[in-house]
Each structure stands twice: as structure tokens, then as C-alpha cells.
């Protein structure tokens, strides 16, 4: 039997961040036992009126609570933090769980107040992220860094121990800016809020741009997608739409074409074109009757997709 290089995990931020350690470990154990490859945690400081969770705290909680699961922070609002602080968090987590973390970085565009309340001009957030990414690469080496930039000034800055292994950094976002940022600073791209057609176009742009820049093709091609699980598509779609509308303050129909709902077979059928377009690290953000039902259904989606997708060698 040909095995697939496709990996699939889930994001269960609300359920994971519980004060009950037994419940938390039960979620993580269930994920691992079901064959899911990773947990994705989000990051927001004060999103649409105050909700959120710290990406590094959530990642640390998961990595310390389970011995084998990998964690993707998808995405961390690195432009709202100082790069020295982010570099220190990466170094500390590498000591605790070497090789088990991937850092996704985004620019924080959905809630301008979240950006401005952190003392960051929303109009400059992209440039700030670019400078941050450059510094994270340099600081990961453990070498002394001098830097005089638009946003940060460093004089003999150093983070020890150096990151061994280095934490992969993947770029969230869309459009030409995400392509340029991935080629300049990333180990790959983490797509969200896009159709399969748009995903394919962006993925190909990144491959073409990397070849033109004489740099290796990215090692990571990811996708985060909201999914509703249920016995029928209509019921699952209604529950999914209600959850997303509450979180993003937008009508449910805004998300219908970029989210999936129904049985595991329905969700797998929706995701297959993304996989055919190049996506290999999938994260489902599930809405289900219980977190454990979401885990079971996500594991079935993983099995269905891996049976259809041969390894790329």
C-alpha cells in the first residue's frame, strides 16, 4: 500500500484551555490515539471585543501535557510583540520540546482595534512583521545581532541557547504579499479563507517565485479550515455558521464557500481539491456536538484523504 505524506490535525482552543488537567490530557490523548498528527493553537490578544488566547502559552500547555503530539501556532501575531520576546519563547520551547513546534506568523488584519491597542499602527503592521521575521531568523542562530531598523533597534542582542533544531516559520495571509513574504522569510505558507482554486494559484506562485530566487521549494504547505460535523449537511452547516458568525461578527453566508459541513465523507470531499492543489498540512477547526466527536470525525477525514492521496516521494 502506498502511504501518503498528508498530515491532518485539529484546533480546539476553547476546549483545550481548561483548568481541568484531566480533561485537557484526555483531549490530547484522544487526538494521538486517533492518529491525528498535530494540534493547532491560535493567538489573539483582544479580538472583537476582548476574546483571545496566547499562542505560546497554549502551545506550551499542549507540549508539556503530551509527549509526542506536534503543535502548530497558526497564526501568531508576531508583529504585535517585540521580536526579542518571541525569540526567547521559541528558544525556551525548543529546550522543552525540540522538533515539535511550527510557528505560523500572521499580520493581524481582522480587528484593527486589536492592533492599535497594542501601540501598533495598523497601516505599518506588514512592514513590522517583515522586520520581525528577519530578526527571528538571525536571533535563532545564537549569534550577537546588531540591528537598526524602522521599528526595532538591537545592540549586541543575543538569545541562547541557539535553536536546535530551528523552529520552522510559516507565513499566513493571502495574495502577492503573502507570496513575497513566504519567499523572503518563510519555510512555507499557511492558507486560510481561500477557495481551492485560489489555494492552487497561490501555491504555484510560491513555487515559481522560489525557483526564480534560486531558493529551495518550501517544505510546508498548510491549510486551516473551519468544518461542521453532523449527520446531515444542513444541520452541521447551521451550527457552523452560528459559531463563525459569533466569532467574526459577519453573516454565515460569508463563510459558506470556504468551509465544509456534513459527515466526514462530505468534509473529505470538500478538502480533496485543496490537497490536489498542493496542501499537505491540514488543520480542521471543528464544530461538533462534543470535542471528542470532533476528534473522531477529523480522524476519519484524515483516513479518507490519505487513502486517496499517494506520497509525493
C-alpha positions in Angstrom: 0.0 0.0 0.0 1.3 3.4 -0.9 1.4 5.8 2.1 0.6 9.4 2.0 2.7 12.4 3.2 -0.5 14.2 4.1 -0.8 15.2 7.7 -4.0 16.4 9.5 -4.7 17.9 12.9 -7.3 20.0 14.6 -7.7 23.2 16.5 -9.7 23.1 19.7 -8.7 26.2 21.5 -11.7 26.7 23.8 -11.8 23.1 24.9 -8.1 22.8 25.4 -7.8 25.8 27.6 -9.5 24.4 30.6 -8.4 24.4 34.2 -9.1 20.7 34.4 -5.9 18.9 33.6 -7.6 15.5 33.4 -10.0 16.8 30.7 -7.1 18.5 28.8 -5.0 15.4 28.8 -7.9 13.3 27.7 -8.3 15.6 24.6 -4.7 15.3 23.7 -4.5 11.6 24.3 -7.6 11.1 22.2 -6.0 13.1 19.4 -2.9 11.0 19.4 -4.7 7.7 19.8 -6.9 8.6 16.8 -3.9 9.1 14.6 -4.2 12.9 14.3 -0.8 14.4 13.5 -0.8 17.7 15.3 -2.7 20.3 17.3 -3.0 23.8 16.1 -3.4 26.7 18.6 -4.5 30.2 17.7 -3.3 33.5 19.0 -5.3 36.7 19.8 -4.8 39.4 22.4 -8.2 41.1 22.3 -10.2 40.0 19.4 -13.6 41.6 18.5 -14.4 42.9 22.0 -11.9 41.1 24.1 -11.7 37.3 23.3 -8.5 35.6 22.7 -5.7 33.2 24.0 -2.0 33.5 24.0 -0.4 31.3 21.3 2.8 30.5 23.2 1.0 29.7 26.4 -1.4 27.4 24.7 1.4 25.7 22.8 3.4 25.2 26.0 0.4 23.8 27.7 -0.1 21.2 25.0 3.6 20.3 24.6 4.0 19.9 28.3 0.8 17.8 28.7 1.6 15.3 25.9 4.9 13.7 25.0 4.5 13.2 21.2 1.9 15.5 19.6 3.3 18.2 17.4 2.0 21.8 17.8 1.4 24.4 15.1 0.8 28.0 16.2 -1.4 29.2 13.5 -1.1 32.1 13.4 0.9 34.0 15.9 0.5 37.8 15.8 4.3 38.4 15.9 4.0 42.0 14.7 2.3 42.9 18.0 5.2 41.6 20.1 8.9 42.5 20.3 11.0 40.1 18.3 13.4 39.5 21.3 10.5 38.3 23.4 9.2 36.0 20.6 12.8 34.6 20.0 13.1 33.8 23.7 9.8 32.0 23.7 10.9 29.9 20.7 14.3 29.1 22.4 12.6 28.0 25.6 10.0 25.8 23.9 12.8 24.2 21.8 14.5 23.2 25.0 11.3 21.7 26.3 10.0 20.0 23.2 12.7 20.0 20.4 11.4 19.5 16.9 7.7 19.5 17.9 6.7 23.1 17.2 6.0 25.0 14.0 5.4 28.8 14.2 2.9 30.3 11.9 3.0 34.1 11.6 0.2 36.5 10.6 -0.2 40.2 10.4 -3.5 40.7 12.4 -5.8 42.4 10.0 -9.3 41.3 11.0 -9.7 43.6 14.0 -7.8 46.9 13.7 -8.5 47.8 17.4 -6.5 44.7 18.5 -3.6 46.1 16.6 -3.9 49.8 17.6 -4.5 48.9 21.3 -1.1 47.2 21.3 0.5 50.5 20.2 1.0 49.4 16.6 -0.2 51.5 13.6 -2.4 49.1 11.6 -1.0 50.7 8.4 2.5 49.6 9.2 1.8 46.1 10.6 3.0 44.3 7.5 6.4 46.1 7.4 6.7 45.4 11.1 6.1 41.7 10.6 8.7 41.6 7.8 11.3 43.2 10.1 10.4 40.8 12.9 10.8 37.8 10.7 14.2 38.9 9.6 15.3 39.3 13.2 13.8 36.0 14.3 16.0 34.2 11.7 19.1 35.9 12.9 18.4 35.5 16.6 17.7 31.8 16.2 21.4 31.3 15.4 22.5 32.3 18.9 24.9 34.9 17.4 25.1 38.5 18.5 22.8 40.7 16.5 23.1 44.5 15.8 20.2 46.0 14.0 18.9 49.5 13.2 15.6 49.3 11.6 12.3 51.1 11.1 10.7 49.6 14.2 13.5 47.9 16.3 17.0 48.8 17.5 19.2 46.0 18.7 22.7 46.3 20.1 24.6 43.1 20.7 21.3 41.2 21.1 21.6 37.5 21.7 19.3 34.6 22.5 20.9 31.5 24.0 20.9 28.6 23.6 20.5 28.7 19.8 17.5 26.9 18.4 18.5 23.2 17.7 16.6 22.2 15.7 15.4 25.5 14.3 11.7 26.1 14.6 10.1 26.3 11.1 8.4 29.6 10.4 5.4 29.5 8.0 3.6 32.5 6.7 -0.2 33.2 7.0 -2.1 35.5 4.7 -3.1 35.7 1.1 -2.3 37.4 -2.2 1.0 38.7 -3.6 2.2 40.0 -0.2 2.0 36.5 1.3 3.9 35.1 -1.6 6.7 37.6 -1.3 6.8 37.2 2.5 7.0 33.4 2.2 9.8 33.5 -0.4 11.8 36.1 1.7 11.2 34.8 5.2 9.2 31.5 5.4 9.6 27.8 5.3 6.2 27.6 3.7 2.7 29.1 3.5 -0.3 28.5 5.7 -3.5 29.3 3.8 -6.9 30.2 5.2 -10.1 31.9 3.9 -9.5 30.8 0.3 -11.1 28.6 -2.3 -9.3 25.6 -3.6 -8.7 27.5 -6.9 -7.1 30.4 -5.0 -5.1 28.0 -2.9 -3.7 26.3 -6.0 -2.8 29.7 -7.6 -1.0 30.9 -4.5 0.8 27.6 -4.0 2.1 27.7 -7.6 3.1 31.4 -7.3 5.2 30.5 -4.3 6.9 27.6 -6.1 7.6 29.8 -9.2 8.9 32.7 -7.1 11.2 30.3 -5.1 12.7 28.9 -8.3 13.2 32.4 -9.7 15.0 33.4 -6.4 17.2 30.2 -6.6 16.0 29.0 -3.2 14.6 25.6 -2.4 10.9 24.9 -2.6 9.1 25.3 0.7 8.9 22.3 3.0 5.5 23.2 4.3 2.1 23.7 2.5 -0.7 24.2 5.0 -4.4 25.0 5.2 -6.6 25.9 8.1 -10.3 25.4 7.5 -13.5 25.6 9.6 -15.7 22.5 9.4 -19.0 21.5 10.9 -19.7 17.8 11.6 -23.1 16.3 11.8 -25.4 13.6 10.4 -26.6 15.8 7.7 -25.1 18.8 5.9 -27.9 21.3 6.7 -27.8 20.8 10.5 -24.0 20.9 10.5 -23.9 24.0 8.3 -26.3 25.8 10.6 -24.2 25.1 13.7 -21.0 26.0 11.9 -22.5 29.3 10.6 -23.7 30.3 14.1 -20.3 29.7 15.7 -18.4 31.6 13.0 -20.8 34.5 12.9 -20.5 34.9 16.7 -16.7 34.9 16.5 -16.2 37.1 13.4 -19.2 39.4 13.5 -20.2 38.5 9.9 -23.2 36.8 8.3 -22.9 33.0 8.0 -23.2 33.1 4.2 -19.8 34.9 4.0 -18.1 31.6 5.0 -20.1 29.0 3.2 -17.8 28.7 0.1 -14.6 28.4 2.2 -15.8 26.0 4.9 -17.2 22.4 4.9 -20.2 20.8 6.7 -21.7 17.4 7.0 -20.3 13.9 7.5 -16.6 13.0 7.4 -17.1 11.9 3.8 -18.6 15.3 3.0 -15.7 17.2 4.6 -13.1 14.9 2.9 -14.7 15.6 -0.5 -14.6 19.3 0.1 -10.9 19.2 1.1 -9.7 16.9 -1.7 -9.3 19.7 -4.2 -7.1 21.6 -1.8 -4.9 18.5 -1.4 -4.7 18.1 -5.1 -3.7 21.8 -5.3 -0.7 21.1 -3.0 -1.9 21.3 0.6 -0.2 18.8 2.8 -0.6 20.0 6.4 -4.3 20.4 7.1 -5.9 21.7 10.2 -9.6 21.3 10.8 -11.3 23.8 13.2 -14.3 21.6 14.1 -17.8 22.4 15.3 -19.3 19.2 16.6 -21.6 18.1 19.4 -18.6 17.4 21.6 -14.8 17.9 21.3 -14.3 14.2 21.3 -16.9 13.7 18.4 -14.9 16.3 16.5 -11.7 14.4 17.1 -13.3 11.1 15.9 -14.7 12.7 12.7 -11.4 14.5 12.0 -9.5 11.2 12.3 -11.9 9.7 9.8 -11.4 12.6 7.4 -7.6 12.0 7.7 -8.0 8.3 6.8 -10.3 9.1 3.9 -7.9 11.6 2.4 -4.7 9.6 3.0 -6.3 6.7 1.2 -6.8 8.9 -1.9 -3.5 10.8 -1.9 -0.3 9.0 -2.8 3.1 10.1 -1.4 5.0 12.7 -3.4 8.1 10.6 -2.7 
